[in-house]
Amino acid sequence: MREIHGKVIRVAGNDYTVEVSPQVVAVTGNWGLCQYGDNTIKVADGLCENRQHGVLVHEMTHAIMYEAGFDDYEEELVNRVAKVLYQVLRDNDFEFLREKDDQTKPALEALY
C-alpha cells in the first residue's frame, strides 16, 4: 500500500498535510475530514488503498472549493466532482504539466 500519511497537497498556495487516523470515523462518522483552520486532511485508517485515495481526493475537493471561495455548496457536488477527478488523476499521466515547471523552478528559487 502506498503511504499517504504525511503527504502535503498544495491548494491555491496553502499546504494541506494528510493524516491517516483511526479516530476520523469515530469523531465524524465519515471516512475523511478536511480542516481548513490547520490545513489538515484526515483519512480513516484501515481502508483499502483505492478507498483511501478516493477519500483523499474527496477531501482535497473540499479544500479546492474552500480555497476558491465557495462557502455554500452541496455535498453532492463534491461527491460527483471527486469521483471523476479521482478517476482522471489515477488513469492519466500528468508528467507533461511538470516539465515546464521544472524548467522555471531554478529561476523561481533564485527569487527567494
Solvent accessible surface area in square Angstrom, and as a share of the most:
residue,aa,sasa,rsa
1,M,153,0.68
2,R,175,0.64
3,E,113,0.51
4,I,12,0.06
5,H,96,0.43
6,G,42,0.41
7,K,113,0.48
8,V,88,0.51
9,I,34,0.17
10,R,171,0.62
11,V,14,0.08
12,A,80,0.62
13,G,62,0.60
14,N,55,0.28
15,D,59,0.31
16,Y,0,0.00
17,T,55,0.32
18,V,0,0.00
19,E,60,0.27
20,V,29,0.16
21,S,16,0.10
22,P,94,0.59
23,Q,111,0.49
24,V,4,0.02
25,V,66,0.38
26,A,91,0.70
27,V,115,0.66
28,T,44,0.26
29,G,60,0.57
30,N,88,0.45
31,W,116,0.41
32,G,7,0.07
33,L,53,0.26
34,C,14,0.09
35,Q,63,0.28
36,Y,70,0.27
37,G,84,0.80
38,D,92,0.48
39,N,37,0.19
40,T,8,0.04
41,I,0,0.00
42,K,49,0.21
43,V,0,0.00
44,A,2,0.02
45,D,80,0.42
46,G,75,0.72
47,L,27,0.14
48,C,83,0.50
49,E,50,0.22
50,N,92,0.47
51,R,123,0.45
52,Q,7,0.03
53,H,31,0.14
54,G,21,0.20
55,V,15,0.09
56,L,22,0.11
57,V,11,0.06
58,H,31,0.14
59,E,12,0.05
60,M,26,0.12
61,T,3,0.02
62,H,23,0.10
63,A,0,0.00
64,I,70,0.36
65,M,24,0.11
66,Y,94,0.36
67,E,47,0.21
68,A,66,0.51
69,G,53,0.51
70,F,113,0.47
71,D,125,0.65
72,D,141,0.73
73,Y,55,0.21
74,E,130,0.58
75,E,86,0.38
76,E,94,0.42
77,L,79,0.39
78,V,0,0.00
79,N,59,0.30
80,R,159,0.58
81,V,67,0.38
82,A,5,0.04
83,K,147,0.62
84,V,93,0.54
85,L,48,0.24
86,Y,33,0.12
87,Q,75,0.34
88,V,52,0.30
89,L,76,0.38
90,R,128,0.47
91,D,80,0.42
92,N,76,0.39
93,D,112,0.58
94,F,71,0.29
95,E,89,0.40
96,F,125,0.52
97,L,105,0.52
98,R,150,0.55
99,E,102,0.46
100,K,148,0.63
101,D,87,0.45
102,D,83,0.43
103,Q,143,0.63
104,T,59,0.34
105,K,111,0.47
106,P,86,0.54
107,A,66,0.51
108,L,97,0.48
109,E,102,0.46
110,A,87,0.68
111,L,135,0.67
112,Y,217,0.83
